[in-house]
Structures are given as structure tokens and as C-alpha cells.
């Protein structure tokens, strides 16, 4: 295991980040967007080729796998692995057979085996494009090409190599997406048609992030709205008559990860309006889960959430760039290797913990009351000066409880 871990960190093609210790999906996603924007800011179109292998782990050829493992493991270690695979059986009812392809599901070394098995494809693609434009994560592969001829060459290489290595392309997840400048309208490809037999699309979900032709937040926001409504409606029974801390925990478990995947797009989003919509969606989802009224002040909601999208996006971008820098040098990423940054200092303040059930009712009640005369904010009962003071009072009346 140590040999495999060392090889994955220091010698494996750096474009592969899946199953590599200290890496993750965000180094790839941030790097993809950065490489695309580098071209589109110069008003150059770039073509993204998204590849997904169908049941990839089940079609790994044992003979080729052990041959490629010879540069990582010793002969005794490979013989030991052969002995293990020769004794694996798949049983269904009274019938059973010994497979001659595929890696063992659930084994801690299988992810490393698969990365080593597909590594020759990355080096073959590197003969035509830079490694900086190849993004691999497990069985997902994205390639950025500057021209249609380059796109054609890469698609042919992938098809030929896949057939030779017993891997099958998942046509339902194989797509070509052309990225262009925000103001650019000239496109080389027509949506819903095909290029070299592969469908041309205007958006694609890559590693949990929805990418569109202009790299805007619109597509991710659209899918997020549907997902939040679906999750919220199904969790309604669990949210009824429960503590504020429990509701916040469910929100962090089911909703926050979806926003985290949208953070790379949010970080590079240039339109202030779209960023504000994304932030408002986060606050509204928290209000929906906790029962807060829509008119509760933003400062109060932010204090209860304790989740700042802008600060979080800068932190993720910083960490992702550091991870990629160390990946290129063949070094293992640890948090202690990270240069201390003021952006990474977040207070672990949870005002929802141990809050009474009446807390939400109290906060909602304060929305309708004037903090000076404790009456309903109606012109006939509350002087307009009081309303103006209530608007400027800030968060003091809530945090003082």
C-alpha cells in the first residue's frame, strides 16, 4: 500500500487527482475554469471534451493491469495480487464464475490500480495537448482543445485507446461543450448536433459543478432551485417541532454541499447581480429550513448561518491552487503545509446550539415590532421616526438575548 501511495503522489501523471491523497475535486474544477477563462478573456473559444467510461472498474483487463503494475510493485507483490484475483468468484444463486476482468470492489488498492491502468491514456494525449489542459478524476476525463482539429484528434485517440484496453465510453455522458467570451456570439458548433459522433451541448455537470458556455452561475442556480425545493419538501416532517440546532444540522448536511460545488463558478463570476442571487438563495434556504420569516434582516441570518460564501470561495481557491502546486511537484498536501492566511480564519461560532424552541418565534416577532415602543410597525401605532431608528438599529436587539 505504501508503494502505491508513494507512486500516486510522486510519479503518477499529475493530471490525475482522483484517489490521490491530499487532493480532491476542487483543484480540478478551479483549474478548469481558470484555464477556460484564460482563453475566453482573450476572446478565444475553447472546446471541452467530457468523457465518462461505462462501468470502468468492471472492464479492467487483468493481464494489462499486472503488466503496468510491474513498474510499481515487485514480482512477489504482483504474484500475490494475481493469487487474490484468481480466487475471486462472483456468485448468483447456484451459479458462480471467476472473472478475468475488473478490479475488486471495496478493496483499498483498487482505486490506485485503476489510476495506473488508465495512466497511458494521459501520456498519449499529452503528445497532442498540454497536461495543464487534461483533467482526470477517477473515470471522469475532461480535455480542453483550442481547435476543432485538435478536438478531432483527441476524440479519436480516446476511442482507439478505449477499444484496445477493454473500456467502453458512456455515450450518455460523453459530450462536447464550446466555451466562449461573455460577449462573444460566434460559435463553431451547433447545439444538439454531433461532432465526430459525440453530442454537442450548451451545459454539462462536471464533478458536481454545472458549466455552461459562458461560465455563468445561471445554470447552477437553475438546478439548485429545483434541488432545494425537492429536498425541503421531503424533509418537512423531520423539521416539524424540532430544535434550531437540529434544523441547521440538516441544512448543513443536505443543502450546503450543493452550494459548495457552485463556489468555483461563484468565485470567477463577474456579474454582481448573479453573485447576489446565489448568496440570497443560500440565505433563503436557511430561512426555509429554520422557519425564519423572509423579512428577517440579512445580518441576523448571516450570524446564525455562520457561513460566508465570499470568504469560503477565497479559502477554497487558495487551497486548490496550493494543492495543484504541490501535485505538480509530486509532494503530499497537508493542511500544515498551507501558508497561514487571514482568509482561512473562521470562527466556529454556532449561535443555534442549545437555543430554545422559542428562539425562532422571538426572532420572527421582532421583525414586526418596533424595538423602541414594542408595538406593531403600523403607522397608526408607531411613529415613523421609530421605524427609521428600527431600520438602523442593526443586530443589537437580537444578539442581546
C-alpha positions as CSV (number, residue, x, y, z in Angstrom):
1,X,0.0,0.0,0.0
2,X,2.8,2.4,0.8
3,X,4.4,1.8,-2.6
4,X,1.1,2.6,-4.3
5,X,0.5,5.7,-2.2
6,X,4.0,6.9,-3.0
7,X,3.6,6.3,-6.7
8,X,0.2,8.0,-6.8
9,X,1.6,11.1,-5.1
10,X,5.0,11.4,-6.8
11,X,5.1,9.6,-10.1
12,X,1.5,9.2,-11.4
13,X,0.6,11.6,-14.2
14,X,-0.2,14.9,-12.3
15,X,-3.4,15.5,-14.4
16,X,-5.0,12.6,-12.4
17,X,-6.2,13.9,-9.0
18,X,-8.8,11.2,-8.2
19,X,-8.0,8.9,-5.3
20,X,-4.7,10.8,-4.7
21,X,-4.1,11.7,-1.0
22,X,-4.5,15.3,-0.2
23,X,-6.3,16.2,-3.5
24,X,-10.0,16.3,-4.3
25,X,-12.4,17.6,-6.9
26,X,-11.8,21.4,-6.3
27,X,-8.2,21.5,-7.6
28,X,-9.6,20.2,-10.9
29,X,-12.7,22.4,-11.0
30,X,-10.9,25.6,-10.2
31,X,-8.1,24.8,-12.7
32,X,-10.6,24.0,-15.4
33,X,-12.4,27.4,-15.0
34,X,-9.1,29.2,-14.8
35,X,-7.8,27.6,-18.0
36,X,-11.0,28.3,-19.8
37,X,-11.2,32.0,-18.7
38,X,-7.5,32.4,-19.7
39,X,-8.6,31.8,-23.3
40,X,-12.1,33.4,-23.3
41,X,-10.7,36.6,-21.8
42,X,-8.5,36.8,-24.9
43,X,-11.8,36.3,-26.9
44,X,-10.7,32.9,-28.0
45,X,-13.2,30.0,-28.0
46,X,-12.1,26.7,-26.3
47,X,-13.7,23.2,-26.7
48,X,-14.3,21.0,-23.8
49,X,-14.4,17.2,-24.4
50,X,-16.1,15.4,-21.5
51,X,-15.5,11.6,-21.3
52,X,-17.0,9.1,-18.9
53,X,-16.2,5.3,-19.1
54,X,-19.1,3.0,-18.6
55,X,-18.7,0.6,-15.6
56,X,-15.0,1.3,-15.9
57,X,-13.9,-0.7,-12.9
58,X,-15.6,-3.8,-14.2
59,X,-13.8,-3.9,-17.5
60,X,-10.1,-3.5,-16.4
61,X,-8.1,-6.2,-18.2
62,X,-6.1,-8.3,-15.6
63,X,-3.3,-9.1,-18.0
64,X,-2.7,-5.5,-18.9
65,X,-3.2,-4.3,-15.3
66,X,-0.5,-6.6,-13.9
67,X,1.8,-5.7,-16.8
68,X,1.5,-2.0,-15.8
69,X,1.9,-2.7,-12.2
70,X,5.4,-4.1,-12.8
71,X,6.9,-0.6,-12.7
72,X,5.4,0.0,-9.2
73,X,5.3,-3.4,-7.4
74,X,7.8,-6.2,-7.1
75,X,7.3,-9.6,-8.7
76,X,6.4,-11.2,-5.4
77,X,3.8,-8.5,-4.8
78,X,2.3,-8.8,-8.2
79,X,2.2,-12.6,-7.8
80,X,0.3,-12.1,-4.6
81,X,-2.3,-9.9,-6.3
82,X,-2.7,-12.5,-9.1
83,X,-3.3,-15.2,-6.5
84,X,-6.0,-13.0,-4.9
85,X,-7.7,-12.2,-8.2
86,X,-7.6,-15.9,-9.3
87,X,-9.7,-16.8,-6.2
88,X,-12.3,-14.1,-6.6
89,X,-15.7,-15.6,-7.5
90,X,-19.0,-14.0,-8.5
91,X,-22.0,-16.0,-7.4
92,X,-25.7,-15.7,-8.3
93,X,-27.9,-18.3,-6.8
94,X,-26.3,-21.8,-7.5
95,X,-24.1,-20.4,-10.3
96,X,-20.7,-18.8,-9.9
97,X,-17.7,-17.9,-12.1
98,X,-14.2,-16.4,-11.8
99,X,-14.0,-13.1,-13.7
100,X,-10.9,-12.3,-15.8
101,X,-11.5,-8.5,-15.8
102,X,-12.3,-5.8,-13.4
103,X,-10.8,-4.6,-10.1
104,X,-12.1,-5.9,-6.7
105,X,-14.9,-3.6,-5.5
106,X,-14.3,-2.4,-2.0
107,X,-10.6,-3.1,-2.0
108,X,-8.4,-0.2,-0.7
109,X,-5.9,-0.7,-3.5
110,X,-8.4,-0.9,-6.4
111,X,-8.6,2.9,-6.9
112,X,-4.8,3.0,-7.3
113,X,-4.9,0.0,-9.7
114,X,-7.5,1.8,-11.9
115,X,-5.4,5.1,-12.0
116,X,-2.3,3.1,-13.0
117,X,-4.3,1.2,-15.6
118,X,-5.6,4.4,-17.4
119,X,-2.4,6.4,-17.0
120,X,-1.0,5.5,-20.5
121,X,-4.0,7.4,-22.0
122,X,-3.0,10.6,-20.3
123,X,0.6,10.4,-21.6
124,X,-0.7,9.6,-25.1
125,X,-3.0,12.7,-25.0
126,X,-0.1,14.7,-23.7
127,X,1.6,14.2,-27.1
128,X,-1.0,16.5,-28.6
129,X,-2.1,18.8,-25.8
130,X,-0.5,20.2,-22.6
131,X,-1.0,18.3,-19.3
132,X,-2.5,21.5,-17.9
133,X,-5.4,21.0,-20.3
134,X,-6.1,17.4,-19.2
135,X,-8.3,16.9,-16.1
136,X,-8.8,13.4,-14.8
137,X,-10.7,12.3,-11.8
138,X,-11.3,8.5,-11.4
139,X,-13.3,7.5,-14.6
140,X,-14.2,11.1,-15.5
141,X,-12.0,12.9,-18.0
142,X,-12.1,16.4,-19.4
143,X,-9.9,17.7,-22.2
144,X,-9.6,21.4,-23.4
145,X,-8.8,21.9,-27.0
146,X,-8.0,25.1,-28.9
147,X,-9.3,24.0,-32.3
148,X,-11.7,21.5,-34.0
149,X,-8.8,19.6,-35.5
150,X,-7.3,19.2,-32.0
151,X,-10.6,18.1,-30.7
152,X,-11.0,15.5,-33.5
153,X,-7.5,14.1,-32.8
154,X,-8.2,13.7,-29.1
155,X,-11.6,12.1,-29.6
156,X,-10.0,9.5,-32.0
157,X,-7.2,8.8,-29.5
158,X,-9.7,8.1,-26.7
159,X,-11.9,5.9,-28.9
160,X,-9.0,3.8,-30.2
161,X,-7.3,3.5,-26.8
162,X,-10.6,2.6,-25.1
163,X,-11.2,-0.3,-27.5
164,X,-7.6,-1.6,-27.1
165,X,-7.9,-1.6,-23.3
166,X,-11.4,-3.0,-23.0
167,X,-13.0,0.2,-21.7
168,X,-16.3,1.4,-23.1
169,X,-17.3,5.1,-23.5
170,X,-20.6,6.0,-21.8
171,X,-22.4,7.8,-24.7
172,X,-25.0,9.2,-22.4
173,X,-22.3,11.2,-20.5
174,X,-20.0,11.9,-23.4
175,X,-20.3,15.5,-24.7
176,X,-18.6,18.4,-26.4
177,X,-19.1,21.9,-25.0
178,X,-17.8,25.1,-26.6
179,X,-16.9,27.9,-24.3
180,X,-16.8,31.5,-25.5
181,X,-16.4,35.0,-24.2
182,X,-19.3,36.5,-22.3
183,X,-20.0,39.0,-25.1
184,X,-19.0,36.7,-27.9
185,X,-21.7,35.2,-30.1
186,X,-19.8,33.4,-32.8
187,X,-19.8,29.7,-32.2
188,X,-18.2,27.0,-34.3
189,X,-20.5,24.2,-33.1
190,X,-24.3,23.9,-33.3
191,X,-26.1,22.8,-30.1
192,X,-28.0,19.4,-30.3
193,X,-26.0,18.2,-33.3
194,X,-23.0,15.9,-33.1
195,X,-19.2,16.2,-33.6
196,X,-17.3,13.0,-34.5
197,X,-20.4,11.1,-33.3
198,X,-20.5,12.9,-29.9
199,X,-23.4,15.2,-28.9
200,X,-22.8,18.9,-28.7
201,X,-24.4,20.5,-25.5
202,X,-24.7,24.0,-24.1
203,X,-24.1,22.9,-20.4
204,X,-22.6,19.9,-18.6
205,X,-22.3,18.8,-15.0
206,X,-18.6,18.2,-14.2
207,X,-17.7,16.8,-10.8
208,X,-20.8,18.3,-9.3
209,X,-20.5,21.8,-10.9
210,X,-22.8,22.9,-13.8
211,X,-20.7,24.5,-16.5
212,X,-22.3,26.5,-19.4
213,X,-20.9,28.1,-22.5
214,X,-20.3,31.5,-20.8
215,X,-19.2,30.1,-17.4
216,X,-22.0,31.9,-15.5
217,X,-23.9,30.9,-12.4
218,X,-27.3,30.8,-14.3
219,X,-27.3,27.0,-15.0
220,X,-26.1,26.1,-11.5
221,X,-28.7,28.4,-9.9
222,X,-31.5,26.8,-12.0
223,X,-30.6,23.3,-11.0
224,X,-30.1,24.4,-7.4
225,X,-33.6,25.8,-7.1
226,X,-35.1,22.5,-8.1
227,X,-32.9,20.5,-5.8
228,X,-33.5,22.7,-2.8
229,X,-37.3,22.6,-3.3
230,X,-37.2,18.8,-3.6
231,X,-35.1,18.2,-0.5
232,X,-37.0,20.8,1.6
233,X,-40.4,19.2,0.7
234,X,-39.2,15.7,1.6
235,X,-37.7,16.8,4.9
236,X,-40.7,18.7,6.1
237,X,-41.8,16.0,8.6
238,X,-38.3,16.0,10.2
239,X,-38.3,19.8,10.6
240,X,-41.6,19.9,12.4
241,X,-41.3,20.8,16.1
242,X,-37.5,20.3,16.3
243,X,-34.7,22.4,17.7
244,X,-33.0,25.1,15.8
245,X,-29.7,23.3,16.1
246,X,-31.2,20.2,14.5
247,X,-32.7,22.1,11.6
248,X,-29.4,23.8,11.0
249,X,-27.6,20.5,11.0
250,X,-30.0,19.1,8.3
251,X,-29.4,22.3,6.3
252,X,-25.6,21.8,6.5
253,X,-25.9,18.2,5.6
254,X,-28.2,18.4,2.6
255,X,-28.0,22.0,1.2
256,X,-24.6,23.4,2.0
257,X,-22.7,20.8,-0.1
258,X,-24.6,21.8,-3.2
259,X,-23.6,25.4,-2.7
260,X,-20.0,24.4,-2.1
261,X,-19.9,22.8,-5.6
262,X,-21.1,26.1,-7.0
263,X,-18.4,28.1,-5.3
264,X,-15.8,27.8,-8.1
265,X,-18.2,29.4,-10.5
266,X,-19.2,31.9,-7.9
267,X,-15.6,32.9,-7.3
268,X,-15.0,33.6,-11.0
269,X,-18.4,35.2,-11.6
270,X,-18.1,38.8,-12.9
271,X,-21.7,39.8,-12.7
272,X,-22.5,41.3,-9.3
273,X,-26.3,40.5,-9.8
274,X,-25.7,36.8,-10.2
275,X,-23.4,36.6,-7.1
276,X,-26.1,38.4,-5.1
277,X,-28.8,35.9,-6.3
278,X,-26.6,33.0,-5.3
279,X,-26.0,34.5,-1.8
280,X,-29.7,35.2,-1.5
281,X,-30.5,31.6,-2.4
282,X,-28.3,30.4,0.4
283,X,-30.0,32.7,2.9
284,X,-33.5,31.8,1.7
285,X,-32.7,28.0,2.0
286,X,-31.5,28.6,5.6
287,X,-34.7,30.6,6.4
288,X,-36.8,27.8,4.9
289,X,-35.2,25.1,7.0
290,X,-35.2,27.1,10.3
291,X,-38.6,28.7,9.9
292,X,-37.3,32.3,9.8
293,X,-39.5,34.8,8.1
294,X,-38.3,36.2,4.7
295,X,-38.2,39.7,6.2
296,X,-35.6,38.8,8.9
297,X,-32.6,41.0,8.4
298,X,-29.7,39.7,6.4
299,X,-27.2,40.4,9.2
300,X,-29.2,38.2,11.6
301,X,-29.4,35.4,9.1
302,X,-25.7,35.5,8.3
303,X,-24.9,35.4,12.1
304,X,-27.0,32.3,12.6
305,X,-25.7,30.6,9.4
306,X,-22.0,31.4,10.2
307,X,-21.3,30.6,6.5
308,X,-19.8,33.4,4.3
309,X,-19.7,32.5,0.6
310,X,-17.1,35.1,-0.3
311,X,-14.7,34.1,2.4
312,X,-15.3,30.4,1.7
313,X,-14.7,30.9,-2.0
314,X,-11.4,32.6,-1.4
315,X,-10.3,29.9,1.1
316,X,-11.2,27.1,-1.4
317,X,-9.4,28.8,-4.3
318,X,-6.3,29.3,-2.2
319,X,-6.3,25.7,-1.0
320,X,-6.9,24.4,-4.5
321,X,-4.0,26.3,-6.0
322,X,-1.7,25.1,-3.3
323,X,-2.8,21.5,-3.8
324,X,-2.1,21.8,-7.6
325,X,1.3,23.4,-7.0
326,X,2.3,20.5,-4.7
327,X,0.7,18.0,-7.1
328,X,3.0,19.2,-9.9
329,X,6.0,18.9,-7.6
330,X,5.0,15.3,-6.6
331,X,4.5,16.3,-2.9
332,X,1.9,15.3,-0.5
333,X,-0.5,18.1,0.5
334,X,-1.2,18.6,4.2
335,X,-3.0,21.4,5.9
336,X,0.2,22.2,7.9
337,X,2.0,22.8,4.5
338,X,-0.6,25.6,3.8
339,X,0.8,29.1,4.4
340,X,-1.3,30.7,7.1
341,X,-3.7,33.1,5.6
342,X,-6.2,35.5,7.2
343,X,-8.8,34.1,4.8
344,X,-8.7,30.7,6.5
345,X,-9.6,32.1,9.9
346,X,-13.3,31.3,10.5
347,X,-14.8,31.4,14.0
348,X,-16.6,28.2,15.0
349,X,-19.4,30.2,16.4
350,X,-22.8,28.4,16.5
351,X,-25.5,30.6,18.0
352,X,-28.1,27.9,17.1
353,X,-26.6,25.4,19.6
354,X,-28.7,25.0,22.7
355,X,-31.1,27.7,21.5
356,X,-34.6,27.2,22.9
357,X,-37.5,26.4,20.6
358,X,-39.0,29.8,21.2
359,X,-35.9,31.5,19.7
360,X,-37.3,31.4,16.1
361,X,-40.6,32.8,17.3
362,X,-38.9,35.6,19.1
363,X,-36.8,36.5,16.0
364,X,-39.9,36.4,13.8
365,X,-41.8,38.5,16.3
366,X,-39.0,41.2,16.4
367,X,-39.5,41.6,12.6
368,X,-43.0,43.0,13.3
369,X,-42.2,45.0,16.4
370,X,-40.6,48.4,16.9
371,X,-37.6,48.0,19.3
372,X,-38.4,51.4,20.8
373,X,-42.1,51.2,21.7
374,X,-42.6,47.3,21.3
375,X,-45.7,47.8,19.2
376,X,-46.6,46.6,15.7
377,X,-44.9,48.5,12.9
378,X,-48.1,50.2,11.7
379,X,-48.1,53.9,11.0
380,X,-51.2,54.4,13.3
381,X,-49.4,52.8,16.3
382,X,-45.7,53.5,15.7
383,X,-44.2,56.8,14.8
384,X,-42.3,57.0,11.5
385,X,-39.2,58.1,13.4
386,X,-39.3,54.9,15.4
387,X,-39.4,52.8,12.2
388,X,-36.4,54.6,10.8
389,X,-34.5,54.0,14.0
390,X,-35.5,50.4,14.0
391,X,-34.1,50.1,10.5
392,X,-30.8,51.5,11.6
393,X,-30.5,49.7,14.9
394,X,-28.7,46.7,13.4
395,X,-28.4,43.4,15.1
396,X,-28.1,44.6,18.7
397,X,-31.6,43.9,19.8
398,X,-31.3,40.2,18.7
399,X,-27.8,39.4,19.9
400,X,-28.6,40.9,23.4
401,X,-30.9,37.9,24.3
